[in-house]
Amino acid sequence: MNLQIIANGVTFRTQLYDNPAAEAFREQLPLTLSMSELNGNEKYYYLPQSLPTDPYRPEQIQTGDLMLFGSDCLVLFYETFSTSYRYTPLGRVEDPAGLAQALGNGSVTVQFLLEE
């Protein structure tokens, strides 16, 4: 299942994984979220309801990873870095080139749409 992530007019095709958390997220689409900045490497948004979790420690976050932190914090990563945190994977931007520029500094409005 694929979705589109749109930030500042730029569209990123994203693969949703085949797991209960990604399925529950898909059921909430379409969404338009005001995502906040954190640590110069991610945008996050607290969802109004919890999603199923199956967290693991990825050691390395990749640019374009779409993850769930805890049971309700949607995180879109725009930099690659090492981490000691645990996340439930939701999906991945297929070609994240330009993602950091599209997300910009500070809060940003991001759309999550199912591909037709």
Helices and strands as residue ranges (DSSP letters): E 2-7, E 10-16, H 20-26, E 31-38, E 42-46, E 60-61, E 65-69, E 73-77, E 81-82, E 88-93, H 99-103, E 108-114
